[in-house]
Amino acid sequence: MIYITLFWEFFKIGALAVGGGLVTVPFLYDLSALHGWFSPQELTDMIAVSESTPGPIGVNMATFAGFRAAGISGGIIATLGLLTPSFLIILFLARYLKTHAHDFKFALVLKNIRPVSMALIAFGGFFIAKALVHTWETGAVAGIVFLFIHFVKIHPILYICLGVIGGLLLA
């Protein structure tokens, strides 16, 4: 039964998470409360691991959440659940776009999905910040790194490496 639940929950997330992997964060937050497969703290750990490993963040998070819920087979089922709607939607859209690429209503739908996606991504960022920034020091580090990312254009992996080094030095 858990496999059907995992597939269905991640199918819904895959169908509704328009805008990328971080859009899955609000859905996963609700999923953690609904099923208890992982705690909010584990969710922040999942985000950190998913952001620092190769592959799409949504797929990494689905795999990790499924694994936490039901082992390796749970990770596979959750990942398939997440990917199935995208596969089906792309099949439909590829056919629809051929005949309706210049349809005003279709363009309006896409235009209105963008701010919703942005709000979901912003919620994900807010959730992560709320869960991880507990002291003025962590807030200051986050603020400084945010400014550096904005003004100093270096590869994001270097910021992750600097965070690892900083964590090792402070441990």
Buried (B, 14 or more C-beta within 10 A) or exposed (E): EBBEBBBEBBBBBBBBBBBBBBBBBBBBBEBBEEBEBBEBEBBBBBBBEBBBEEEBBBBBBBBBBBBBBBEEEBBBBBBBBBBBBBEEBEEEEEEEEEEEEEEEEBEEEEEEEEEEBEEBBEBBEEBBBEBBBEEEEEEEBBEEBEEBEEEEEEEEEEBEEEBEEEEEEEE
